[in-house]
Amino acid sequence: MEELGLIGARAAARELSPTRRVEGMICLESVGFYADGPDTQALPAGFGLLVRHAADTVRAARYRGDFTLVVHRRSARVAAEFWQRTAAQASPVLPSVALCDPRPDGPLALRT
C-alpha cells in the first residue's frame, strides 16, 4: 500500500510532522540481493545513457551484485557521502555507487 501513500516513508513523515520536524530519511529499499561473482547484476536498458558514472562503476566491478546504490537528491549529498565513507570502512567493505536524483528538492519533489 506504499504506492497509495497509506504506508511507507511518506505516510510516516506525514504522521510525524505535526509533532516533530522530519530532517531526512534513509530508505533501505530492495536490500537483500547479494552475489560476489561477476555478471550477477543486470542494468536496465538505457541506464548507461542516463547515469553514465553509475553504470561505469558497475561495469568496472564486472557487474557484481555486491554493492548498495545510494540514490540521493542534491540536498542529501552530505548524507550520501557519509553512507559511502562508512560503508567503505565496514568489515567487510561494502561497495557503494552514488546516483544523484535530478528531480528538484523541496515542495516540488513531493509531487513527483
All heavy atoms as an XYZ file, in Angstrom:
847
protein
N       0.823     -1.198      0.000
C       0.000      0.000      0.000
C       0.870      1.267      0.000
O       0.363      2.361      0.095
C      -0.936     -0.021      1.199
C      -1.680     -1.320      1.369
S      -3.400     -1.498      0.929
C      -4.126      0.001      0.651
N       2.174      1.055     -0.133
C       3.098      2.191     -0.165
C       2.807      3.120     -1.343
O       2.840      4.340     -1.204
C       4.534      1.657     -0.262
C       5.594      2.713     -0.260
C       6.983      2.098     -0.315
O       7.220      1.077      0.359
O       7.810      2.635     -1.046
N       2.518      2.523     -2.491
C       2.252      3.337     -3.680
C       1.005      4.200     -3.532
O       0.856      5.212     -4.199
C       2.137      2.442     -4.921
C       3.459      1.882     -5.401
C       3.986      0.732     -4.544
O       3.219      0.192     -3.704
O       5.164      0.380     -4.690
N       0.100      3.812     -2.652
C      -1.124      4.591     -2.411
C      -0.935      5.635     -1.311
O      -1.862      6.365     -0.982
C      -2.274      3.652     -2.030
C      -2.641      2.607     -3.084
C      -3.721      1.674     -2.546
C      -3.088      3.271     -4.372
N       0.268      5.682     -0.721
C       0.547      6.658      0.324
C      -0.013      6.287      1.688
O      -0.086      7.130      2.577
N      -0.425      5.037      1.852
C      -1.044      4.628      3.113
C      -0.031      4.070      4.108
O      -0.287      4.043      5.309
C      -2.133      3.589      2.837
C      -3.256      4.076      1.928
C      -4.224      2.948      1.634
C      -3.979      5.258      2.554
N       1.101      3.577      3.619
C       2.190      3.125      4.478
C       3.489      3.583      3.832
O       3.478      4.112      2.731
C       2.196      1.584      4.664
C       2.394      0.879      3.320
C       0.936      1.102      5.352
C       2.582     -0.631      3.453
N       4.591      3.411      4.512
C       5.881      3.774      3.935
C       6.380      5.105      4.445
O       5.834      5.703      5.382
N       7.468      5.586      3.822
C       8.161      6.782      4.280
C       7.295      8.039      4.235
O       7.294      8.845      5.166
C       9.421      6.990      3.443
N       6.540      8.224      3.169
C       5.719      9.426      3.053
C       4.623      9.457      4.113
O       4.361     10.485      4.737
C       5.094      9.497      1.663
C       5.181     10.878      1.076
C       4.648     10.921     -0.318
N       5.791     11.110     -1.203
C       5.722     11.175     -2.494
N       4.583     11.020     -3.102
N       6.793     11.372     -3.206
N       4.002      8.309      4.352
C       2.961      8.223      5.387
C       3.567      8.483      6.766
O       2.983      9.191      7.588
C       2.272      6.868      5.340
N       4.750      7.924      7.023
C       5.408      8.138      8.312
C       5.773      9.611      8.498
O       5.584     10.173      9.584
C       6.661      7.271      8.418
N       6.257     10.257      7.450
C       6.607     11.673      7.542
C       5.375     12.529      7.831
O       5.429     13.458      8.633
C       7.281     12.134      6.255
N       4.257     12.226      7.183
C       3.012     12.964      7.451
C       2.583     12.802      8.903
O       2.142     13.739      9.544
C       1.902     12.480      6.533
C       1.788     13.237      5.239
C       0.449     12.989      4.547
N       0.137     11.582      4.409
C       0.497     10.822      3.369
N       1.196     11.344      2.390
N       0.160      9.564      3.310
N       2.711     11.583      9.405
C       2.299     11.294     10.776
C       3.200     11.997     11.789
O       2.738     12.477     12.809
C       2.337      9.784     11.000
C       1.604      9.341     12.239
C       1.489      7.826     12.282
O       0.950      7.236     11.334
O       1.981      7.262     13.269
N       4.487     12.080     11.512
C       5.434     12.712     12.427
C       5.399     14.229     12.366
O       5.627     14.896     13.368
C       6.863     12.257     12.113
C       7.232     10.838     12.476
C       8.599     10.504     11.910
C       7.215     10.652     13.981
N       5.127     14.804     11.214
C       5.291     16.240     11.006
C       4.486     17.143     11.947
O       4.953     18.229     12.258
C       5.047     16.623      9.550
O       3.736     16.317      9.166
N       3.303     16.772     12.436
C       2.612     17.675     13.361
C       3.346     17.847     14.694
O       3.213     18.873     15.345
C       1.254     17.010     13.592
C       1.063     16.081     12.455
C       2.442     15.655     12.050
N       4.138     16.858     15.080
C       4.800     16.925     16.386
C       6.311     17.049     16.294
O       6.937     17.573     17.205
C       4.464     15.667     17.225
O       4.862     14.510     16.503
C       2.974     15.601     17.528
N       6.891     16.564     15.211
C       8.348     16.596     15.069
C       8.728     16.943     13.644
O       8.091     16.510     12.702
C       8.939     15.229     15.428
C       8.690     14.875     16.876
C       8.900     13.431     17.199
N      10.199     12.921     16.835
C      10.502     11.626     16.887
N       9.612     10.750     17.281
N      11.707     11.209     16.549
N       9.771     17.722     13.505
C      10.251     18.080     12.170
C      11.066     16.922     11.595
O      11.975     16.409     12.234
C      11.113     19.330     12.248
C      11.605     19.765     10.894
C      12.511     20.954     11.028
N      13.327     21.039      9.853
C      13.378     22.079      9.064
N      12.684     23.141      9.354
N      14.140     22.075      8.000
N      10.739     16.505     10.408
C      11.463     15.435      9.733
C      12.634     16.069      8.988
O      12.439     16.879      8.093
C      10.555     14.654      8.764
C      11.340     13.597      8.023
C       9.377     14.050      9.515
N      13.853     15.695      9.362
C      15.060     16.268      8.767
C      15.562     15.466      7.577
O      16.247     15.975      6.719
C      16.174     16.350      9.815
C      15.869     17.303     10.950
C      15.935     18.756     10.533
O      16.610     19.085      9.533
O      15.295     19.569     11.210
N      15.255     14.193      7.554
C      15.747     13.357      6.465
C      15.243     11.943      6.623
O      14.552     11.618      7.587
N      15.599     11.108      5.662
C      15.123      9.737      5.672
C      16.147      8.868      4.952
O      16.732      9.283      3.964
C      13.784      9.686      4.936
C      13.095      8.349      4.930
S      13.465      7.243      3.562
C      13.012      8.131      2.126
N      16.368      7.699      5.499
C      17.193      6.690      4.824
C      16.271      5.515      4.548
O      15.663      4.964      5.455
C      18.384      6.254      5.691
C      19.336      7.426      5.908
C      19.107      5.072      5.041
C      20.481      7.117      6.832
N      16.151      5.160      3.295
C      15.281      4.060      2.897
C      16.155      2.917      2.392
O      16.922      3.092      1.447
C      14.343      4.524      1.789
S      13.337      3.194      1.113
N      16.049      1.781      3.034
C      16.793      0.598      2.591
C      15.854     -0.242      1.720
O      15.353     -1.273      2.116
C      17.311     -0.186      3.798
C      18.262      0.590      4.687
C      18.647     -0.240      5.894
C      19.502      1.035      3.931
N      15.647      0.246      0.527
C      14.717     -0.361     -0.423
C      15.393     -1.511     -1.156
O      16.524     -1.394     -1.622
C      14.276      0.707     -1.432
C      13.378      0.225     -2.523
C      11.929      0.157     -2.095
O      11.538      0.865     -1.160
O      11.194     -0.614     -2.714
N      14.714     -2.608     -1.275
C      15.179     -3.758     -2.062
C      16.521     -4.306     -1.600
O      17.301     -4.801     -2.407
C      15.253     -3.387     -3.548
O      13.987     -2.986     -4.008
N      16.812     -4.196     -0.323
C      18.036     -4.774      0.206
C      17.793     -6.263      0.398
O      16.761     -6.673      0.910
C      18.440     -4.104      1.543
C      19.603     -4.826      2.190
C      18.779     -2.642      1.299
N      18.718     -7.057     -0.008
C      18.553     -8.485      0.174
C      19.235     -9.304     -0.898
O      19.522    -10.467     -0.710
N      19.549     -8.719     -2.033
C      20.251     -9.451     -3.077
C      21.742     -9.229     -2.909
O      22.193     -8.101     -2.731
C      19.825     -8.976     -4.470
C      20.604     -9.649     -5.572
C      20.283    -10.929     -5.963
C      21.665     -9.011     -6.178
C      20.997    -11.567     -6.970
C      22.393     -9.630     -7.172
C      22.053    -10.913     -7.573
N      22.507    -10.286     -2.946
C      23.964    -10.179     -2.869
C      24.575    -11.319     -3.674
O      24.154    -12.470     -3.542
C      24.450    -10.277     -1.419
C      25.956    -10.234     -1.309
C      26.611     -9.024     -1.196
C      26.708    -11.387     -1.361
C      27.997     -8.962     -1.117
C      28.098    -11.350     -1.289
C      28.730    -10.131     -1.161
O      30.098    -10.077     -1.095
N      25.535    -10.987     -4.498
C      26.274    -12.006     -5.239
C      27.648    -11.430     -5.562
O      27.737    -10.346     -6.134
C      25.536    -12.377     -6.517
N      28.708    -12.132     -5.157
C      30.036    -11.576     -5.387
C      30.694    -12.078     -6.668
O      31.802    -11.691     -6.993
C      30.944    -11.798     -4.183
C      31.169    -13.266     -3.874
O      30.623    -14.128     -4.596
O      31.880    -13.549     -2.902
N      29.997    -12.911     -7.405
C      30.536    -13.379     -8.681
C      30.296    -12.361     -9.781
O      29.400    -11.525     -9.677
N      31.089    -12.406    -10.837
C      30.879    -11.477    -11.958
C      29.573    -11.778    -12.690
O      29.045    -12.887    -12.609
C      32.088    -11.710    -12.854
C      32.548    -13.084    -12.524
C      32.195    -13.319    -11.082
N      29.064    -10.767    -13.367
C      27.874    -10.894    -14.214
C      26.622    -11.341    -13.451
O      25.799    -12.094    -13.967
C      28.148    -11.845    -15.386
C      29.291    -11.339    -16.255
O      29.329    -10.116    -16.505
O      30.153    -12.140    -16.640
N      26.470    -10.876    -12.213
C      25.289    -11.224    -11.428
C      24.314    -10.055    -11.297
O      23.207    -10.240    -10.823
C      25.678    -11.698    -10.015
O      26.445    -10.680     -9.371
C      26.488    -12.980    -10.085
N      24.728     -8.866    -11.721
C      23.873     -7.679    -11.616
C      23.604     -7.141    -13.014
O      24.539     -6.801    -13.732
C      24.570     -6.604    -10.767
C      23.773     -5.331    -10.625
C      22.495     -5.548     -9.848
O      22.510     -6.086     -8.766
N      21.383     -5.133    -10.398
N      22.348     -7.082    -13.390
C      21.991     -6.531    -14.702
C      21.598     -5.069    -14.546
O      21.072     -4.662    -13.509
C      20.831     -7.316    -15.297
N      21.854     -4.285    -15.554
C      21.433     -2.882    -15.568
C      20.252     -2.738    -16.522
O      20.226     -3.368    -17.573
C      22.582     -1.982    -16.027
C      23.831     -1.963    -15.143
C      24.891     -1.062    -15.746
C      23.477     -1.510    -13.745
N      19.290     -1.898    -16.168
C      18.148     -1.688    -17.069
C      18.602     -1.080    -18.400
O      19.605     -0.360    -18.449
C      17.261     -0.693    -16.308
C      17.769     -0.660    -14.915
C      19.188     -1.123    -14.947
N      17.867     -1.356    -19.441
C      18.172     -0.789    -20.758
C      18.212      0.727    -20.673
O      17.340      1.348    -20.065
C      17.113     -1.237    -21.768
N      19.230      1.322    -21.240
C      19.361      2.774    -21.261
C      19.975      3.376    -20.009
O      20.229      4.582    -19.954
N      20.233      2.560    -18.977
C      20.775      3.072    -17.714
C      22.091      3.812    -17.942
O      22.315      4.890    -17.405
C      20.966      1.907    -16.736
C      21.377      2.316    -15.355
C      20.427      2.752    -14.443
C      22.698      2.250    -14.955
C      20.793      3.122    -13.162
C      23.081      2.617    -13.679
C      22.124      3.058    -12.783
N      22.959      3.228    -18.756
C      24.257      3.843    -19.030
C      24.160      5.178    -19.736
O      25.025      6.039    -19.571
N      23.116      5.376    -20.505
C      22.930      6.664    -21.180
C      22.463      7.741    -20.213
O      22.821      8.905    -20.352
C      21.908      6.512    -22.324
C      22.299      5.566    -23.441
C      21.131      5.376    -24.405
C      23.531      6.076    -24.168
N      21.659      7.346    -19.237
C      21.105      8.318    -18.289
C      22.063      8.652    -17.154
O      22.161      9.799    -16.737
C      19.789      7.789    -17.704
C      18.657      7.608    -18.694
C      17.471      6.925    -18.028
C      18.243      8.957    -19.267
N      22.735      7.644    -16.631
C      23.620      7.838    -15.474
C      24.942      7.116    -15.743
O      25.231      6.081    -15.177
C      22.958      7.375    -14.161
C      21.948      8.383    -13.675
C      22.292      6.024    -14.320
N      25.719      7.715    -16.605
C      26.942      7.081    -17.096
C      27.912      6.710    -15.976
O      28.477      5.623    -15.972
C      27.618      7.998    -18.106
C      28.811      7.352    -18.732
C      29.456      8.259    -19.766
N      30.513      7.505    -20.394
C      30.701      7.465    -21.681
N      29.913      8.125    -22.480
N      31.686      6.766    -22.177
N      28.136      7.622    -15.012
C      29.106      7.352    -13.946
C      28.721      6.099    -13.155
O      29.564      5.234    -12.893
C      29.232      8.553    -13.005
C      30.059      8.262    -11.792
N      31.424      8.116    -11.860
C      29.714      8.037    -10.510
C      31.881      7.826    -10.656
N      30.872      7.774     -9.824
N      27.454      5.992    -12.770
C      26.998      4.822    -12.007
C      27.147      3.548    -12.837
O      27.620      2.521    -12.339
C      25.555      5.011    -11.553
N      26.766      3.606    -14.099
C      26.875      2.436    -14.976
C      28.334      2.033    -15.161
O      28.668      0.846    -15.123
C      26.221      2.720    -16.325
N      29.219      3.013    -15.332
C      30.645      2.712    -15.496
C      31.213      2.046    -14.248
O      32.044      1.141    -14.342
C      31.437      3.990    -15.812
C      31.181      4.513    -17.211
O      30.594      3.775    -18.038
O      31.566      5.668    -17.472
N      30.765      2.476    -13.066
C      31.235      1.888    -11.814
C      30.808      0.431    -11.711
O      31.599     -0.437    -11.327
C      30.699      2.693    -10.608
O      31.120      4.053    -10.737
C      31.206      2.130     -9.302
N      29.559      0.130    -12.080
C      29.064     -1.249    -12.037
C      29.803     -2.104    -13.066
O      30.197     -3.238    -12.779
C      27.537     -1.288    -12.261
C      27.033     -2.714    -12.389
C      26.825     -0.565    -11.129
N      30.010     -1.558    -14.254
C      30.748     -2.300    -15.284
C      32.174     -2.602    -14.831
O      32.680     -3.708    -15.031
C      30.795     -1.490    -16.585
C      29.539     -1.555    -17.381
C      29.741     -0.921    -18.759
N      28.456     -0.545    -19.268
C      27.984      0.701    -19.316
N      28.707      1.723    -18.913
N      26.783      0.953    -19.792
N      32.843     -1.598    -14.225
C      34.228     -1.772    -13.775
C      34.350     -2.876    -12.726
O      35.385     -3.532    -12.628
C      34.777     -0.459    -13.227
N      33.288     -3.089    -11.964
C      33.275     -4.152    -10.954
C      32.768     -5.471    -11.547
O      32.403     -6.387    -10.814
C      32.422     -3.738     -9.765
N      32.724     -5.537    -12.865
C      32.304     -6.741    -13.610
C      30.883     -7.169    -13.251
O      30.588     -8.344    -13.140
C      33.313     -7.861    -13.405
C      34.688     -7.475    -13.955
C      35.715     -8.554    -13.796
N      35.267     -9.768    -14.444
C      35.638    -10.981    -14.029
N      36.432    -11.117    -13.010
N      35.198    -12.050    -14.652
N      30.001     -6.187    -13.042
C      28.567     -6.436    -12.811
C      28.310     -7.316    -11.582
O      27.365     -8.095    -11.556
C      27.907     -7.064    -14.047
C      27.900     -6.146    -15.235
C      28.918     -6.208    -16.179
C      26.888     -5.219    -15.409
C      28.915     -5.358    -17.281
C      26.872     -4.369    -16.508
C      27.888     -4.445    -17.432
O      27.882     -3.602    -18.516
N      29.122     -7.157    -10.558
C      28.883     -7.901     -9.316
C      27.688     -7.289     -8.596
O      27.537     -6.084     -8.553
C      30.108     -7.833     -8.408
C      31.213     -8.742     -8.845
C      32.368     -8.697     -7.835
N      33.303     -9.745     -8.079
C      34.255     -9.694     -9.010
N      34.360     -8.638     -9.779
N      35.067    -10.704     -9.171
N      26.899     -8.126     -7.962
C      25.745     -7.658     -7.189
C      26.105     -7.519     -5.723
O      25.405     -8.013     -4.851
N      27.208     -6.809     -5.450
C      27.729     -6.719     -4.085
C      27.856     -5.281     -3.596
O      28.795     -4.929     -2.895
C      29.093     -7.414     -4.002
C      30.160     -6.707     -4.826
O      29.820     -5.825     -5.657
O      31.349     -7.018     -4.625
N      26.918     -4.432     -3.977
C      27.031     -3.016     -3.632
C      25.675     -2.457     -3.227
O      24.640     -3.058     -3.486
C      27.577     -2.216     -4.823
C      26.673     -2.237     -6.021
C      25.737     -1.234     -6.220
C      26.750     -3.261     -6.952
C      24.888     -1.259     -7.324
C      25.919     -3.290     -8.055
C      24.988     -2.288     -8.243
N      25.715     -1.297     -2.597
C      24.469     -0.560     -2.367
C      24.447      0.606     -3.346
O      25.481      1.230     -3.599
C      24.359     -0.005     -0.925
O      25.465      0.844     -0.653
C      24.283     -1.114      0.085
N      23.292      0.860     -3.900
C      23.097      2.015     -4.767
C      22.561      3.136     -3.886
O      21.485      3.007     -3.300
C      22.104      1.689     -5.893
C      21.808      2.833     -6.860
C      23.077      3.248     -7.608
C      20.724      2.414     -7.840
N      23.314      4.202     -3.759
C      22.955      5.313     -2.877
C      22.328      6.412     -3.736
O      23.023      7.246     -4.313
C      24.202      5.837     -2.114
C      23.803      6.936     -1.146
C      24.901      4.696     -1.396
N      21.010      6.376     -3.847
C      20.276      7.369     -4.630
C      19.931      8.523     -3.695
O      19.394      8.303     -2.612
C      18.989      6.769     -5.226
C      18.251      7.811     -6.064
C      19.312      5.537     -6.067
N      20.241      9.728     -4.117
C      20.008     10.885     -3.254
C      19.666     12.111     -4.074
O      19.953     12.188     -5.259
C      21.246     11.165     -2.388
C      22.463     11.519     -3.212
N      22.780     12.807     -3.549
C      23.412     10.742     -3.778
C      23.882     12.824     -4.275
N      24.281     11.568     -4.435
N      19.027     13.068     -3.423
C      18.797     14.377     -4.036
C      20.002     15.266     -3.714
O      20.789     14.963     -2.815
C      17.515     15.013     -3.476
C      16.255     14.200     -3.747
C      15.693     14.494     -5.134
N      14.601     13.617     -5.466
C      13.316     13.908     -5.282
N      12.950     15.030     -4.718
N      12.398     13.053     -5.649
N      20.117     16.388     -4.396
C      21.249     17.294     -4.158
C      21.334     17.706     -2.692
O      22.418     17.783     -2.122
C      21.128     18.529     -5.055
C      21.437     18.228     -6.511
C      21.307     19.470     -7.377
N      19.962     20.035     -7.360
C      18.965     19.648     -8.145
N      19.145     18.671     -8.997
N      17.784     20.214     -8.069
N      20.196     17.940     -2.067
C      20.193     18.399     -0.674
C      20.685     17.321      0.289
O      21.023     17.632      1.428
C      18.789     18.840     -0.269
O      17.897     17.748     -0.349
N      20.741     16.070     -0.145
C      21.174     14.972      0.723
C      22.568     14.457      0.358
O      22.964     13.389      0.798
C      20.165     13.843      0.670
N      23.299     15.237     -0.411
C      24.631     14.802     -0.858
C      25.534     14.474      0.333
O      26.233     13.469      0.336
C      25.288     15.860     -1.731
C      26.646     15.421     -2.281
C      27.264     16.453     -3.213
N      26.360     16.895     -4.240
C      26.145     16.261     -5.407
N      26.771     15.150     -5.658
N      25.304     16.752     -6.290
N      25.520     15.300      1.377
C      26.376     15.059      2.546
C      26.027     13.727      3.207
O      26.913     12.948      3.568
C      26.272     16.233      3.549
C      26.988     15.906      4.846
C      26.848     17.497      2.931
N      24.739     13.431      3.345
C      24.314     12.158      3.945
C      24.736     10.981      3.070
O      25.191      9.949      3.577
C      22.806     12.149      4.167
N      24.613     11.128      1.753
C      25.017     10.054      0.834
C      26.518      9.810      0.923
O      26.969      8.660      0.942
C      24.613     10.408     -0.595
N      27.287     10.880      0.985
C      28.737     10.742      1.106
C      29.109     10.099      2.440
O      30.034      9.288      2.504
C      29.414     12.095      0.949
C      29.347     12.610     -0.481
C      29.761     14.061     -0.624
O      29.961     14.752      0.422
O      29.887     14.516     -1.766
N      28.379     10.431      3.504
C      28.613      9.806      4.808
C      28.358      8.300      4.725
O      29.130      7.495      5.233
C      27.730     10.452      5.880
C      27.857      9.797      7.227
C      28.966     10.033      8.021
C      26.878      8.936      7.688
C      29.100      9.422      9.252
C      26.997      8.311      8.914
C      28.120      8.555      9.704
N      27.255      7.915      4.083
C      26.944      6.488      3.908
C      28.105      5.798      3.188
O      28.554      4.735      3.596
C      25.645      6.328      3.120
C      25.334      4.888      2.818
C      25.852      4.123      1.818
C      24.467      4.033      3.555
N      25.341      2.850      1.874
C      24.490      2.766      2.937
C      23.651      4.223      4.673
C      23.740      1.694      3.396
C      22.911      3.147      5.122
C      22.959      1.909      4.495
N      28.575      6.402      2.109
C      29.633      5.776      1.325
C      30.933      5.647      2.122
O      31.592      4.613      2.068
C      29.871      6.558      0.039
C      28.723      6.407     -0.933
C      29.074      6.944     -2.284
O      29.079      8.149     -2.487
N      29.389      6.044     -3.201
N      31.299      6.693      2.871
C      32.518      6.614      3.689
C      32.393      5.516      4.744
O      33.323      4.743      4.968
C      32.792      7.956      4.380
C      33.437      8.992      3.515
C      33.958     10.164      4.312
N      33.028     10.697      5.290
C      32.077     11.594      5.039
N      31.935     12.065      3.808
N      31.290     12.035      6.003
N      31.225      5.449      5.388
C      31.009      4.446      6.428
C      31.039      3.036      5.838
O      31.655      2.130      6.404
C      29.672      4.710      7.148
O      29.706      6.042      7.679
C      29.435      3.724      8.261
N      30.407      2.846      4.698
C      30.398      1.531      4.047
C      31.802      1.118      3.629
O      32.159     -0.058      3.706
C      29.459      1.555      2.843
N      32.614      2.077      3.204
C      33.982      1.776      2.786
C      34.856      1.362      3.969
O      35.865      0.685      3.794
C      34.592      2.978      2.079
N      34.469      1.765      5.179
C      35.235      1.418      6.376
C      34.695      0.174      7.074
O      35.268     -0.287      8.062
C      35.218      2.592      7.355
C      35.922      3.818      6.823
C      35.686      5.043      7.683
O      35.000      4.991      8.688
N      36.251      6.163      7.260
N      33.591     -0.374      6.584
C      32.996     -1.565      7.204
C      33.898     -2.770      6.989
O      34.774     -2.767      6.126
C      31.614     -1.824      6.594
N      33.658     -3.780      7.767
C      34.404     -5.019      7.604
C      33.411     -6.171      7.474
O      32.709     -6.478      8.434
C      35.319     -5.249      8.802
O      36.032     -6.443      8.639
N      33.262     -6.768      6.320
C      33.985     -6.453      5.088
C      33.464     -5.160      4.454
O      32.370     -4.707      4.755
C      33.664     -7.648      4.189
C      32.329     -8.119      4.653
C      32.305     -7.860      6.146
N      34.276     -4.602      3.575
C      33.908     -3.362      2.879
C      32.644     -3.593      2.070
O      32.484     -4.632      1.423
C      35.062     -2.905      1.951
C      34.621     -1.790      1.026
C      36.253     -2.480      2.780
N      31.726     -2.647      2.137
C      30.500     -2.703      1.349
C      30.614     -1.665      0.231
O      30.482     -0.469      0.483
C      29.277     -2.408      2.216
C      27.935     -2.352      1.499
C      27.613     -3.698      0.851
C      26.836     -1.959      2.469
N      30.882     -2.095     -0.993
C      30.979     -1.122     -2.087
C      29.659     -0.380     -2.268
O      28.586     -0.928     -2.000
C      31.282     -1.983     -3.318
C      31.782     -3.281     -2.789
C      31.103     -3.460     -1.462
N      29.757      0.857     -2.714
C      28.538      1.619     -2.980
C      28.725      2.452     -4.241
O      29.838      2.805     -4.608
C      28.174      2.512     -1.792
O      29.199      3.429     -1.526
N      27.623      2.731     -4.874
C      27.592      3.531     -6.093
C      26.623      4.670     -5.838
O      25.474      4.434     -5.451
C      27.112      2.689     -7.299
C      26.994      3.544     -8.541
C      28.034      1.500     -7.530
N      27.078      5.905     -6.027
C      26.223      7.066     -5.799
C      25.492      7.451     -7.076
O      26.039      7.363     -8.171
C      27.048      8.244     -5.307
N      24.249      7.861     -6.902
C      23.429      8.303     -8.025
C      22.593      9.483     -7.548
O      21.726      9.331     -6.691
C      22.532      7.169     -8.506
C      21.543      7.488     -9.621
C      22.266      7.979    -10.867
C      20.721      6.262     -9.939
N      22.882     10.667     -8.070
C      22.138     11.861     -7.679
C      20.857     11.950     -8.510
O      20.896     12.021     -9.734
C      22.990     13.108     -7.888
S      22.192     14.613     -7.285
N      19.722     11.927     -7.829
C      18.410     12.047     -8.466
C      18.276     13.481     -8.984
O      18.404     14.428     -8.219
C      17.325     11.751     -7.429
C      15.927     11.734     -7.996
O      15.667     12.425     -9.004
O      15.082     11.037     -7.418
N      18.027     13.669    -10.270
C      17.985     15.026    -10.832
C      16.709     15.808    -10.521
O      16.630     16.993    -10.826
C      18.111     14.777    -12.332
C      17.504     13.433    -12.531
C      17.853     12.643    -11.289
N      15.707     15.158     -9.907
C      14.468     15.881     -9.623
C      14.726     16.970     -8.588
O      15.648     16.873     -7.793
C      13.390     14.925     -9.128
C      12.946     13.950    -10.210
C      11.910     12.994     -9.701
N      12.525     12.129     -8.686
C      11.848     11.239     -7.984
N      10.562     11.091     -8.146
N      12.459     10.479     -7.099
N      13.890     17.998     -8.555
C      14.129     19.120     -7.644
C      13.900     18.725     -6.174
O      13.126     17.824     -5.874
C      13.108     20.163     -8.085
C      12.046     19.391     -8.783
C      12.715     18.207     -9.397
N      14.609     19.431     -5.302
C      14.406     19.296     -3.869
C      13.193     20.134     -3.463
O      12.715     20.945     -4.244
C      15.626     19.817     -3.092
C      16.836     18.928     -3.272
O      16.684     17.713     -3.361
O      17.958     19.477     -3.317
N      12.733     19.956     -2.250
C      11.705     20.824     -1.698
C      10.293     20.408     -2.081
O      10.054     19.279     -2.486
N       9.339     21.338     -1.951
C       7.918     21.022     -2.168
C       7.599     20.403     -3.520
O       6.731     19.572     -3.628
C       7.213     22.377     -2.002
C       8.131     23.172     -1.180
C       9.532     22.711     -1.538
N       8.320     20.788     -4.573
C       8.055     20.206     -5.888
C       8.369     18.718     -5.898
O       7.724     17.946     -6.602
C       8.881     20.903     -6.959
C       8.472     22.322     -7.300
C       9.426     22.914     -8.327
C       7.054     22.356     -7.838
N       9.358     18.309     -5.113
C       9.749     16.903     -5.086
C       8.622     16.008     -4.586
O       8.514     14.854     -4.977
C      10.980     16.731     -4.200
N       7.753     16.524     -3.742
C       6.661     15.722     -3.199
C       5.628     15.381     -4.261
O       4.834     14.473     -4.097
C       5.989     16.452     -2.031
C       6.878     16.695     -0.822
C       6.119     17.495      0.214
C       7.369     15.385     -0.232
N       5.607     16.122     -5.329
C       4.617     15.905     -6.381
C       5.103     14.965     -7.470
O       4.378     14.656     -8.388
C       4.247     17.250     -7.020
C       3.599     18.164     -6.010
C       3.093     19.417     -6.684
N       2.706     20.341     -5.653
C       3.058     21.603     -5.614
N       3.794     22.107     -6.569
N       2.672     22.384     -4.642
N       6.374     14.528     -7.405
C       6.909     13.676     -8.465
C       6.728     12.216     -8.147
O       6.375     11.850     -7.080
C       8.389     13.976     -8.705
O       9.109     13.707     -7.509
C       8.605     15.384     -9.169
